[in-house]
Amino acid sequence: MKGGDGPYSYTKNSYYQAVATSAVKKMIDEAIAKNLDIKHSSYTPNTFRIADHGCSVGPNTFIAVHNIITAVELKYQSEGLNSSIPEFQVFFNDHTANDFNTLFTSLPLERRYFATGVPGSFHGRLFPEASLNFVHSSYALQWLSTVPKEVVDKNSPAWNPGKIHYSIATNEVAKAYSAQFAKDMATFLNARSQELVCGGMLALMMPGLPNGSPHSQSSVAKLFDLLGSSLMDMAKMGLFTEAKVDSFNLPLYTASPQEMVGLVERNGCFCIEKIELVDISVKQANAPNAQSCIMHLRAGMGGIIGEHFGNEIIDELFDRYSKKLEESSFLLDSYQKGKQLFVFLKRK
Ligand SMILES: C[S@@+](CC[C@H](N)C(=O)[O-])C[C@H]1O[C@@H](n2cnc3c(N)ncnc32)[C@H](O)[C@@H]1O
């Protein structure tokens, strides 16, 4: 299942990432200052290796990597070890279909690292054992490796007809999604636990839901509901069958801090340094309008919707969606009040 970018670049239009950047930078700086154990680190040869999972095409990945490197250098400087600052190697990872050419042609000229591309899903091993010092992933782990099969099975209590997401569906549907997220996190953490050195660090950012909040309160629930109802309208007009909508679900999940703590503990290989929700609401003046919200959704979802329904329906779908969104502009409020889950772990 390939999530993410299309011709409408998710990365360049990503509102949440831009808003969250300064808060996340501060948390990563603090976490590196606290957790990077220089005295007991041995880099072989003197190289600090960073992987960014779900890097897309930039520029957010370049900003993240720059922040990590600067924080590591600062830590060395603060301990009077300027002359021991390691060299840096950065592995940019995304699906094989990612536009790595665009990524590499826009690498910052002034970068202080050697750049390498690593194609493939992060739901499996990508690196040799104990070869990485820092793993980063921003706004990628919410993409499930697959839609849970029960939600498209007519004979299952978790069948989800007429809807395209779990957030406004039955408990059974939500449970199937949550179980899939748990499986995906298990494979992700298992692979990373083998690839990171002891004391290696893992920083993950993704959309988050407060503990105990119903899934219907997630910032995207109503927007996905509207997308589903736009698809149903088109089915009713005969542009495709309703069964086509019944067999389509978005492979996206929003986890709570509590859920994430449980999954990290179940894996058992990491110490939890921080798992918390960051409020990324912004002042109304800076908030995204309907058009930027649509661009963002189209960039993120257009690819998989096109794969299922055919690319020829995309313009009409988002025209309809746009009208619905303008009619119910209050829906944008929930989008503007997003929360980000920040996870910082250290390999035992
Ligand atoms: C929303 S973009 C985030 C890009 C960037 N990290 C940022 O913060 O702006 C999500 C990216 O994750 C990638 N992705 C999703 N699932 C993945 C997987 N299983 N393996 C590798 N990359 C994945 C998508 O292809 C997409 O490029």
The ligand as a MOL file (V3000), in Angstrom:
LIG
                    3D

  0  0  0     0  0            999 V3000
M  V30 BEGIN CTAB
M  V30 COUNTS 27 29 0 0 0
M  V30 BEGIN ATOM
M  V30 1 C 2.9570 12.6460 4.1880 0
M  V30 2 S 4.4190 12.1210 3.4840 0 CHG=1
M  V30 3 C 5.5580 12.7270 4.7050 0
M  V30 4 C 6.8040 13.2460 4.0890 0
M  V30 5 C 7.8260 13.8290 5.0620 0
M  V30 6 N 8.3240 12.8380 5.9840 0
M  V30 7 C 7.2470 14.9930 5.8070 0
M  V30 8 O 7.2130 14.9640 7.0440 0
M  V30 9 O 6.8400 15.9500 5.1610 0 CHG=-1
M  V30 10 C 4.3920 10.3760 3.8260 0
M  V30 11 C 5.4960 9.6030 3.1290 0
M  V30 12 O 5.6100 8.3250 3.7340 0
M  V30 13 C 5.8430 7.3760 2.7290 0
M  V30 14 N 5.4700 6.0560 3.2100 0
M  V30 15 C 4.2480 5.6370 3.6150 0
M  V30 16 N 4.3030 4.3330 3.9620 0
M  V30 17 C 5.5950 3.9300 3.7750 0
M  V30 18 C 6.2790 2.6850 3.9530 0
M  V30 19 N 5.6350 1.6070 4.3940 0
M  V30 20 N 7.5930 2.6260 3.6620 0
M  V30 21 C 8.2730 3.7230 3.2160 0
M  V30 22 N 7.6680 4.9340 3.0170 0
M  V30 23 C 6.3470 5.0260 3.2990 0
M  V30 24 C 4.9830 7.8710 1.5790 0
M  V30 25 O 5.3850 7.2960 0.3440 0
M  V30 26 C 5.2060 9.3750 1.6570 0
M  V30 27 O 6.3010 9.7860 0.8940 0
M  V30 END ATOM
M  V30 BEGIN BOND
M  V30 1 1 1 2
M  V30 2 1 2 3
M  V30 3 1 2 10
M  V30 4 1 3 4
M  V30 5 1 4 5
M  V30 6 1 5 6
M  V30 7 1 5 7
M  V30 8 2 7 8
M  V30 9 1 7 9
M  V30 10 1 10 11
M  V30 11 1 11 12
M  V30 12 1 11 26
M  V30 13 1 12 13
M  V30 14 1 13 14
M  V30 15 1 13 24
M  V30 16 1 14 15
M  V30 17 1 14 23
M  V30 18 2 15 16
M  V30 19 1 16 17
M  V30 20 1 17 18
M  V30 21 2 17 23
M  V30 22 1 18 19
M  V30 23 2 18 20
M  V30 24 1 20 21
M  V30 25 2 21 22
M  V30 26 1 22 23
M  V30 27 1 24 25
M  V30 28 1 24 26
M  V30 29 1 26 27
M  V30 END BOND
M  V30 END CTAB
M  END
